[in-house]
């Protein structure tokens, strides 16, 4: 077990309520997470019946409407459905409005993606590198330039040709070395496949099937990892893992049906879509919110 992460359990600020809230927002880093968009070529349908593009457009609109502008947006895999150049070109067009928000976008692969094509399609995203795996570390937040931001560590769980996730010895060693250099920094670890069982059987069969135990040991020795954020499940799910909290975010389009029966069918549904907003205000103080996508009545005051 690693040493306690300094600042964990930080007491509330001793200011009046208004000043406390203002001070909190001034030092808070907001990280938005959208995942599992499954974008197809224009005119093509996912699963032969779902046009996913309008759903991503709606997600970008919801992102722009947030009262607190995110410092960064991370897309945690299954960016497109087949990994083709045409799909990534369509994705780039759909993400273009985010540039007007001055919100940096960070891309990660899922099992539906193609690493090489992803790199070729987004050459301006230099952090993607040219290595065997698509892994990186970036610093985000209002005070990032002074070393006071949140470190986003992207860990590649994809094995080409396999829907399940894998953390081989090379990737685990990369993570050990990376976290060893970040012991005094707050870290959010991002990966496509969740490292925990969700009890949705057909998804757990293609979950992280290699390296989950080793990952838990690594995280237990690095208590500064504030959250493990994942995709793949098309649902909002949280679990304790490796001495921290791991979660999956919903899709902006289709969700996996919530059926925990051992023989549950592989099926998706158009439940209300969403994305996650992770708000970090200091060591041990990371809160995750689910943001709904769509048009709704309100807001209304609690009066009358």
ZAMARGU-4260 file (C-alpha; in steps of 0.2 Angstrom, whole numbers, plus 5000, padded with zeros to 4 digits):
<rodrens>
0) 5000/5000/5000 | 5007/5017/4995 | 5009/5032/5007 | 4993/5042/5009 | 4991/5055/4995
5) 4995/5072/5003 | 4980/5083/5005 | 4967/5068/5005 | 4952/5073/5016 | 4956/5091/5014
10) 4944/5101/5026 | 4932/5114/5018 | 4938/5132/5015 | 4934/5143/5030 | 4927/5157/5020
15) 4909/5163/5018 | 4898/5152/5006 | 4899/5164/4992 | 4918/5166/4993 | 4920/5148/4996
20) 4911/5144/4980 | 4920/5157/4970 | 4937/5151/4977 | 4933/5133/4972 | 4929/5137/4954
25) 4945/5147/4953 | 4956/5133/4957 | 4945/5119/4949 | 4951/5109/4934 | 4936/5103/4923
30) 4939/5088/4912 | 4925/5083/4900 | 4925/5065/4894 | 4915/5059/4879 | 4916/5041/4873
35) 4910/5028/4861 | 4904/5039/4847 | 4905/5025/4834 | 4905/5038/4819 | 4902/5030/4802
40) 4905/5038/4785 | 4891/5051/4780 | 4876/5042/4775 | 4881/5025/4784 | 4872/5018/4799
45) 4879/5009/4814 | 4872/4992/4815 | 4862/4996/4800 | 4850/5007/4809 | 4858/5021/4819
50) 4865/5037/4812 | 4877/5042/4826 | 4883/5058/4819 | 4868/5069/4825 | 4871/5062/4843
55) 4889/5068/4843 | 4883/5085/4836 | 4871/5086/4851 | 4885/5081/4863 | 4896/5095/4857
60) 4882/5107/4859 | 4879/5101/4877 | 4897/5103/4880 | 4897/5121/4874 | 4882/5125/4885
65) 4890/5120/4901 | 4891/5134/4913 | 4909/5130/4917 | 4920/5128/4902 | 4930/5112/4902
70) 4949/5114/4902 | 4950/5099/4891 | 4940/5085/4882 | 4946/5067/4881 | 4938/5055/4870
75) 4941/5038/4877 | 4939/5026/4862 | 4928/5019/4849 | 4929/5036/4841 | 4923/5028/4825
80) 4915/5011/4820 | 4926/5003/4807 | 4943/5013/4808 | 4942/5020/4791 | 4950/5036/4784
85) 4932/5042/4779 | 4925/5039/4796 | 4940/5049/4804 | 4937/5063/4792 | 4919/5064/4797
90) 4924/5063/4815 | 4935/5078/4812 | 4921/5088/4805 | 4910/5084/4819 | 4923/5090/4832
95) 4927/5106/4823 | 4915/5116/4833 | 4925/5112/4849 | 4940/5122/4842 | 4929/5138/4843
100) 4928/5134/4862 | 4947/5134/4864 | 4945/5117/4873 | 4960/5105/4869 | 4954/5088/4863
105) 4963/5072/4867 | 4960/5056/4857 | 4962/5038/4863 | 4959/5022/4853 | 4945/5009/4857
110) 4943/4992/4850 | 4934/4999/4835 | 4948/5011/4831 | 4964/5009/4820 | 4979/5016/4829
115) 4989/5020/4812 | 4974/5027/4803 | 4970/5038/4819 | 4987/5045/4818 | 4987/5048/4800
120) 4970/5057/4801 | 4975/5068/4815 | 4993/5073/4812 | 4991/5089/4821 | 4988/5079/4837
125) 5007/5077/4840 | 5005/5069/4857 | 4998/5053/4848 | 5017/5049/4845 | 5023/5035/4834
130) 5026/5021/4846 | 5019/5003/4846 | 5005/5009/4858 | 4995/5025/4858 | 4999/5032/4876
135) 5004/5049/4882 | 5004/5061/4897 | 4997/5079/4896 | 4994/5092/4909 | 4978/5101/4910
140) 4970/5115/4920 | 4970/5133/4924 | 4987/5132/4932 | 4995/5118/4921 | 5009/5129/4915
145) 5015/5131/4933 | 5014/5113/4937 | 4998/5114/4947 | 4986/5106/4935 | 4979/5089/4933
150) 4989/5075/4924 | 4980/5065/4911 | 4988/5048/4908 | 4981/5039/4893 | 4984/5020/4893
155) 4981/5010/4878 | 4971/4994/4881 | 4968/4989/4862 | 4974/4973/4854 | 4971/4975/4835
160) 4958/4961/4830 | 4952/4958/4847 | 4937/4967/4855 | 4943/4963/4873 | 4956/4974/4882
165) 4974/4969/4885 | 4988/4976/4896 | 5004/4967/4891 | 5020/4968/4901 | 5026/4983/4890
170) 5011/4993/4894 | 5011/4989/4912 | 5030/4994/4913 | 5026/5010/4904 | 5013/5014/4917
175) 5024/5010/4931 | 5038/5021/4925 | 5026/5035/4921 | 5017/5035/4938 | 5034/5034/4946
180) 5038/5051/4939 | 5022/5059/4944 | 5021/5054/4963 | 5018/5072/4968 | 5005/5076/4955
185) 4987/5072/4954 | 4983/5060/4940 | 4968/5054/4930 | 4971/5038/4921 | 4961/5036/4905
190) 4959/5019/4896 | 4945/5012/4885 | 4942/4995/4893 | 4936/4996/4911 | 4947/4985/4923
195) 4932/4980/4934 | 4918/4968/4931 | 4901/4976/4927 | 4890/4961/4929 | 4884/4964/4911
200) 4890/4947/4905 | 4893/4949/4887 | 4902/4965/4890 | 4913/4958/4903 | 4918/4944/4891
205) 4926/4958/4880 | 4932/4969/4895 | 4950/4970/4901 | 4955/4951/4900 | 4973/4954/4903
210) 4983/4964/4916 | 4969/4969/4927 | 4977/4962/4943 | 4994/4970/4939 | 4985/4986/4936
215) 4977/4986/4953 | 4993/4983/4961 | 5001/4997/4952 | 4987/5009/4957 | 4987/5003/4975
220) 5005/5009/4976 | 5001/5026/4968 | 4988/5034/4979 | 4989/5050/4969 | 4978/5042/4955
225) 4962/5051/4958 | 4951/5042/4945 | 4952/5029/4932 | 4940/5034/4918 | 4935/5022/4904
230) 4923/5019/4890 | 4917/5003/4881 | 4902/5000/4892 | 4890/5013/4885 | 4884/5016/4903
235) 4888/5026/4918 | 4896/5014/4930 | 4907/5016/4946 | 4917/5004/4956 | 4931/5003/4968
240) 4947/4997/4960 | 4965/4997/4966 | 4963/5009/4980 | 4954/5022/4969 | 4938/5024/4960
245) 4936/5018/4942 | 4921/5023/4931 | 4914/5021/4913 | 4905/5035/4904 | 4889/5034/4894
250) 4889/5035/4875 | 4882/5051/4867 | 4872/5039/4856 | 4867/5022/4860 | 4868/5013/4877
255) 4871/4995/4882 | 4855/4988/4889 | 4855/4986/4908 | 4852/4967/4910 | 4862/4958/4923
260) 4855/4941/4920 | 4869/4929/4915 | 4861/4924/4899 | 4857/4942/4894 | 4856/4946/4876
265) 4869/4957/4867 | 4858/4972/4864 | 4858/4991/4864 | 4845/5005/4867 | 4842/5023/4864
270) 4841/5028/4883 | 4845/5046/4886 | 4863/5049/4881 | 4876/5059/4891 | 4895/5062/4895
275) 4905/5064/4911 | 4913/5080/4918 | 4927/5077/4931 | 4930/5092/4942 | 4946/5092/4952
280) 4949/5105/4965 | 4964/5098/4975 | 4972/5082/4981 | 4959/5069/4985 | 4945/5081/4979
285) 4939/5074/4962 | 4920/5074/4958 | 4912/5066/4943 | 4896/5072/4936 | 4885/5065/4922
290) 4879/5078/4910 | 4863/5074/4900 | 4862/5078/4882 | 4846/5085/4875 | 4834/5099/4876
295) 4824/5100/4893 | 4812/5111/4901 | 4820/5123/4914 | 4829/5129/4924 | 4816/5134/4936
300) 4818/5142/4953 | 4814/5132/4969 | 4800/5144/4973 | 4781/5145/4972
</rodrens>
